[in-house]
Structure formats: structure tokens, C-alpha cells
Amino acid sequence: MAIISHSRTAQVAYQDLLRLHLDEFASELIGSIEERPRNGRVYLYDKFRIGTEIKSRYLGEGTPELRTRLSRAVELKAEGEERRKTMARLARVLRAEGFMATDRDTGSLLLAFARAGVFRLGGTLVGTAAYALLQGDLGIRFDSEELAQTGDIDFASFERLSVALGDEVEENPGDILQALKFDPVPGVVDRQVWKWRQSRGAAMVEFLTPAFGDERVKPLPALGVSARALNYLNFLIAEPIPAVALYRSGVLVQIPRPERFAIHKLIVADRRQGGPDQAKSRKDRGQAAFLIEILSEDRPDDLREAYEDALSRGPRWRERLEASLGRMPKTAGILRSLR
């Protein structure tokens, strides 16, 4: 597939829209900033009073970018009306420039989850829905066939982070899903619910979390849901990035880094090889090949670092990567040339 860049106008509009959504998030600061160090990192909370009760709302890891935005919270709040008008205009520009918009069902779900705090509390959109949103970060047009979706929407989060945050969503995702006509699908063995099926269609929403051996169902307290644990997922959702889903004036979400997405696809393609998910395995390899070709030109250092990281994690990781690359000689050659 030929690599075609979005226009300069579209790329600038997307980056501006993302920046404004991040400003909008910071403008919602209510009280004072509280710092909580944990395992060598600092996490920021919005500490405020409601009546006689002191509340804390998780804001994110204390990066310089977030600190800078929060320091301007009063100014950003005052600019809110003008900012929202600009956000609507930029969304129109992106549609006119051919950016792939999110369908209504997915967009309304992402918006509801964003408002409830799913992404603020560590939730990361993964799967094909996340792959589609990489168009903005990479500035590349994705082929419509490449983005053909089953309608499945997957969310992932670290169990340890979910436990440690000491905060929770403002509305339970299960309640949101049922309001949007999704029915819970209990597990066959233990009846725990980690996925929901759309009543009027075939769409499925699943919650996932990294496994380190045993792939069982685990709780995610911050998100108020259970999640299916999967090996190798920790690599995918480490250091996620913000992104804007093009629905209404945009929805601020969190997705994996493109280089980690690409390498992870090589791993899961081998896991699916030879089973009922054979078609998904081919799609995984196709997405990985496309991203790796782009990244080898535009961000070779990031791609090399992600590839070497995966190779360093043990023989099983290397076996899966080699098995997929054995079917992808061009992609294998690209990755070898980076080392």
C-alpha cells in the first residue's frame, strides 16, 4: 500500500486540536494540586472541598507538560468559550481534509467514557479503533480497507495502576454500556463480566489488562470493571500517548505509541496463527508492516528502541517475533537494517 501523507493543513489542524483538548482538560482544575510520589514517580491530583468533605481527583503523572498546563488553569478556564469554538472549526477542517472520522456508535461511547474519566484513570484504547487514530500522530492517510473494523472496541489498563490511584470513574462503564444498548457477556466458568455485546449489532466492547503468566480475569478498581489478562499487553500500553477521535469537536483519548503498536502486532499475529483467528493474524501482520515502513523513515530511533526492547524480554518474545517476520521478508529486512 502506498504511503500518502495528510496535507500540511490537516497535520497542523490535528496538532492544534490535540493541544486545545489538553488545554481543556487542564482548565477543569477545581482546587489545588496535590503531589503523591509512588515508586519513583510523582502523580498529580486535584484536591478540593465539597461541603465538609475533601476530595481528590487524579490528573496524571507529573510530567513537565502537564505541570505547565495546570499552572495556567485559571487562564485556560477564561479562554474556554473561544477555545471550544476553535475546536469545532478545526474538526470541520479535518473532515474537509479527509481525516477518517469515528462512526457515531464508537464516538458516542468514547465520549461517554472520556467524560466518566476512563482515560484520565489510565484506560488506553487498543485494537483497530486505536490503530485508526494513529493517522493523526503519524500524519498519514490510512486506506479505508485497512481500517475495516468488526466494530470491536478494546480498552486496556494496568491492574497495579488501577489499584494504586485511589480514584475511580465518575460513572461505571458497565452502566454506560447498558445505556448504549450493550449487554454484559458473563464468562463461561466464573461468570465474571469483562466484555459487552451490542444488542442491535455485532459490536463487542472488551476490557483487558496485562498478564505475567496466568491469563485470568482481574479487577480494575479505578475503572469499576473486570478485565481479561493477556500476556505481552504490558509492552503495548506502556507510555501511551494522547489522541483525538474525530467525533463532534473531537474526543480526547489515550492510545499506544505507534512503534509499540507495530511490534506488538508482530507478537499477537503469531499467537493467532493457525487458530480460528487466522484472518486476524493476517490483519495484524498487515498493520505491523504498514506502520514499520512509515516509522523506519520518519521515526527510526523510536522503532529500533521498541524492537530491541521486545527482543530483550526473553526467548519466547524473540520466537514470536521471528515467527511473524519469517512470513514478512520485507518487514524483517527493514528491522534488520535498523540494528
C-alpha positions in Angstrom: 0.0 0.0 0.0 1.4 3.4 -1.0 2.1 5.8 1.9 0.3 9.1 1.4 0.7 11.9 3.9 -2.1 14.1 5.0 -1.8 17.7 3.8 0.2 20.2 5.9 -3.1 21.9 6.7 -4.6 18.7 8.1 -1.5 17.9 10.1 -1.3 21.3 11.7 -5.1 21.3 12.4 -4.8 17.9 14.2 -1.9 19.0 16.4 -3.8 22.2 17.2 -6.9 20.3 18.1 -5.0 17.9 20.3 -3.3 20.8 22.1 -6.6 22.5 22.7 -8.2 19.4 24.1 -5.2 19.0 26.5 -5.7 22.7 27.5 -9.4 22.0 28.0 -8.6 19.1 30.4 -6.2 21.3 32.4 -8.8 24.1 32.6 -11.1 21.8 34.6 -8.9 22.1 37.7 -11.1 22.8 40.7 -8.9 23.2 43.7 -5.1 22.9 44.4 -2.6 20.4 43.0 -1.6 17.6 45.3 1.6 15.5 44.6 1.8 11.9 45.6 5.2 10.2 45.0 5.0 6.4 44.2 7.7 4.0 43.0 10.0 6.8 41.9 7.3 8.7 40.1 5.1 11.7 41.1 1.3 11.6 40.4 -0.8 14.8 40.5 -4.3 15.1 42.0 -6.9 17.9 42.1 -7.6 18.4 45.8 -10.8 20.3 46.5 -13.6 20.6 49.1 -17.2 19.7 48.7 -19.1 20.8 51.8 -17.1 19.4 54.7 -15.5 16.6 52.6 -12.1 16.8 51.0 -12.0 15.1 47.5 -9.0 14.2 45.3 -9.3 13.7 41.6 -6.4 12.0 39.7 -5.0 14.2 36.9 -2.0 12.2 35.6 1.7 11.6 36.0 3.6 14.8 36.9 5.2 15.5 33.6 6.6 18.9 32.8 3.9 19.3 30.1 1.0 18.6 32.5 2.5 20.8 35.2 2.8 23.7 32.7 -0.8 23.4 31.6 -2.1 23.2 35.2 -0.1 26.3 36.1 -2.2 28.1 33.5 -5.6 26.6 34.6 -7.2 29.9 35.5 -6.2 31.5 32.2 -7.3 28.4 30.3 -10.7 28.4 32.0 -11.2 32.0 31.0 -10.4 31.1 27.4 -12.9 28.2 27.4 -15.6 29.6 25.1 -13.3 30.8 22.4 -11.3 27.5 22.7 -14.4 25.4 22.1 -15.3 27.4 19.0 -11.8 26.9 17.6 -12.0 23.2 18.4 -15.3 22.9 16.4 -13.7 24.8 13.5 -10.6 22.5 13.5 -12.8 19.4 13.5 -14.5 20.7 10.4 -11.1 21.4 8.7 -10.0 17.8 9.4 -13.2 16.3 7.9 -12.8 18.5 4.8 -9.1 17.4 4.5 -10.1 13.7 4.5 -9.4 12.6 8.1 -11.1 9.4 8.9 -13.9 10.3 11.4 -15.1 7.9 14.1 -18.6 6.4 13.5 -21.5 7.5 15.6 -21.7 4.5 17.9 -18.0 4.4 18.6 -17.8 8.2 19.0 -20.7 8.3 21.5 -19.1 5.5 23.5 -15.7 7.2 23.6 -17.2 10.5 24.6 -19.2 8.9 27.4 -16.1 7.1 28.6 -14.0 10.2 28.4 -16.5 12.2 30.5 -16.6 9.4 33.1 -12.8 9.5 33.5 -11.8 6.2 31.9 -8.8 7.7 30.0 -7.9 10.0 32.8 -7.6 7.0 35.1 -5.3 5.0 32.9 -7.6 3.4 30.3 -6.0 3.0 26.9 -7.9 2.4 23.7 -6.3 -0.5 21.9 -7.0 -2.7 18.8 -8.2 -1.5 15.4 -10.0 1.5 16.9 -6.7 2.7 18.3 -4.9 1.9 15.0 -7.2 4.2 13.1 -6.3 7.1 15.5 -2.6 6.8 14.7 -3.4 8.7 11.4 -3.2 11.9 13.4 0.0 11.2 15.3 1.7 10.0 12.1 0.1 12.4 9.6 -0.6 9.6 7.2 -3.7 8.6 5.3 -4.9 5.1 6.1 -6.7 3.1 3.4 -10.4 2.5 4.1 -9.9 -1.2 3.6 -7.0 -1.2 6.1 -9.4 0.4 8.7 -12.3 -2.0 8.1 -13.4 -2.9 11.6 -15.5 -5.6 13.1 -17.0 -2.9 15.4 -15.0 -4.3 18.4 -13.6 -1.7 20.8 -11.0 -2.7 23.3 -9.7 -0.9 26.4 -6.7 -1.8 28.5 -5.2 -0.7 31.7 -2.6 -1.8 34.2 -4.1 -3.6 37.3 -1.4 -2.2 39.6 -2.0 1.4 38.5 -5.8 1.0 38.8 -5.4 -0.2 42.4 -2.8 2.4 43.3 -4.5 5.6 42.0 -7.0 5.8 44.8 -9.6 7.3 42.5 -12.5 5.9 40.4 -14.6 6.7 37.4 -17.5 9.1 37.8 -19.8 6.7 36.1 -19.4 3.0 35.9 -18.5 1.8 32.3 -20.9 -1.1 32.7 -23.8 1.4 33.3 -22.7 3.5 30.3 -22.6 0.4 28.1 -26.0 -0.8 29.1 -27.4 2.7 28.4 -25.9 2.5 25.0 -27.6 -0.9 24.4 -24.7 -3.2 25.2 -25.5 -6.4 27.1 -23.0 -8.0 29.5 -21.4 -11.3 28.5 -20.6 -13.3 31.6 -17.6 -15.6 31.5 -18.4 -19.3 30.9 -16.5 -20.6 34.0 -16.6 -17.9 36.7 -19.4 -15.6 35.3 -17.2 -12.5 35.6 -18.0 -9.8 33.1 -15.2 -8.2 31.1 -17.0 -7.8 27.7 -20.3 -6.5 26.5 -22.1 -7.2 23.2 -24.2 -4.6 21.3 -27.9 -5.5 21.4 -28.7 -4.3 17.9 -25.5 -5.3 16.2 -22.3 -7.4 16.3 -20.1 -4.9 18.1 -18.2 -6.0 21.2 -16.5 -4.0 23.9 -13.8 -5.7 25.9 -11.6 -4.7 28.9 -8.1 -6.1 29.0 -5.1 -5.9 31.4 -1.5 -7.2 31.2 -0.8 -10.8 32.4 2.5 -12.1 33.5 1.8 -15.8 33.1 -1.7 -16.6 34.2 -4.3 -15.1 31.7 -7.2 -14.9 34.1 -9.8 -12.2 34.8 -8.7 -9.5 37.1 -10.4 -6.4 38.7 -9.6 -2.8 37.6 -10.9 -0.8 40.7 -10.3 2.7 39.2 -12.4 1.8 36.2 -15.0 -0.2 38.1 -14.7 -3.2 35.7 -13.1 -6.6 35.4 -10.6 -7.3 32.6 -9.2 -10.3 30.8 -5.5 -10.5 31.4 -3.2 -11.1 28.4 0.5 -11.7 28.1 2.5 -9.2 26.1 -0.1 -6.4 26.7 2.2 -4.7 29.2 4.6 -3.8 26.2 1.7 -2.3 24.2 0.3 0.1 26.8 3.5 1.3 28.4 3.9 5.1 27.9 0.7 5.7 26.0 0.0 9.0 24.1 -3.0 11.3 23.9 -5.0 11.3 20.7 -8.2 12.9 19.4 -11.0 10.8 18.0 -12.8 12.8 15.3 -16.4 12.8 16.7 -18.2 16.2 17.2 -15.4 18.6 18.2 -13.1 15.7 19.0 -12.8 13.3 22.0 -9.6 13.2 23.9 -8.5 9.6 24.4 -5.3 7.6 25.1 -3.7 5.2 22.7 -0.5 3.1 22.4 2.6 4.6 20.9 2.8 3.6 17.2 6.2 1.9 17.4 4.9 -0.3 20.3 1.7 -1.0 18.4 3.6 -2.2 15.4 5.9 -4.5 17.3 3.1 -5.8 19.5 1.1 -6.7 16.3 4.0 -9.0 15.2 3.8 -10.8 18.5 0.0 -11.3 18.6 0.0 -12.3 14.9 2.0 -15.4 15.9 -0.3 -16.1 18.8 -3.3 -16.2 16.4 -1.5 -18.2 13.8 -3.1 -21.5 12.9 -6.3 -21.0 15.0 -9.7 -19.6 14.4 -8.3 -16.1 14.3 -6.3 -16.7 11.2 -7.8 -13.7 9.4 -7.0 -11.5 12.3 -3.4 -12.8 12.2 -3.1 -11.6 8.6 -4.6 -8.3 9.5 -2.1 -7.9 12.4 0.8 -8.5 10.0 -0.6 -6.0 7.5 -0.9 -3.3 10.2 2.5 -4.0 11.5 4.1 -3.9 8.1 2.5 -0.6 7.2 3.5 1.1 10.5 7.0 -0.3 10.4 7.5 1.0 6.8 6.3 4.5 7.9 8.3 4.5 11.2 11.5 3.3 9.6 11.5 6.5 7.5 10.0 9.0 9.9 11.0 7.7 13.4 13.7 5.1 13.0 15.1 5.6 16.5 11.7 5.1 18.2 11.1 1.9 16.1 14.6 0.5 16.8 14.2 1.1 20.5 10.8 -0.6 20.7 12.1 -3.6 18.6 15.2 -4.0 20.8 13.1 -3.7 23.9 10.8 -6.6 22.8 13.8 -8.7 21.8 15.4 -8.2 25.2 12.4 -9.6 27.1 13.2 -13.2 26.7 13.3 -16.2 24.3 9.5 -16.6 24.0 9.2 -12.9 22.8 12.0 -13.5 20.3 10.4 -16.7 19.0 7.1 -15.0 18.3 8.7 -12.0 16.6 10.9 -14.3 14.4 7.9 -16.5 13.5 5.9 -13.5 12.2 8.9 -11.9 10.5 9.6 -15.2 8.8 6.4 -14.6 6.8 7.3 -10.9 6.2 10.7 -10.7 4.5 10.4 -7.1 3.5 9.5 -6.0 7.1 12.2 -8.3 8.5 14.7 -6.6 6.3 13.6 -3.1 7.4 14.0 -4.1 11.1 17.4 -5.7 10.5 18.6 -2.5 8.8 17.9 -0.5 11.9 20.1 -2.5 14.3 
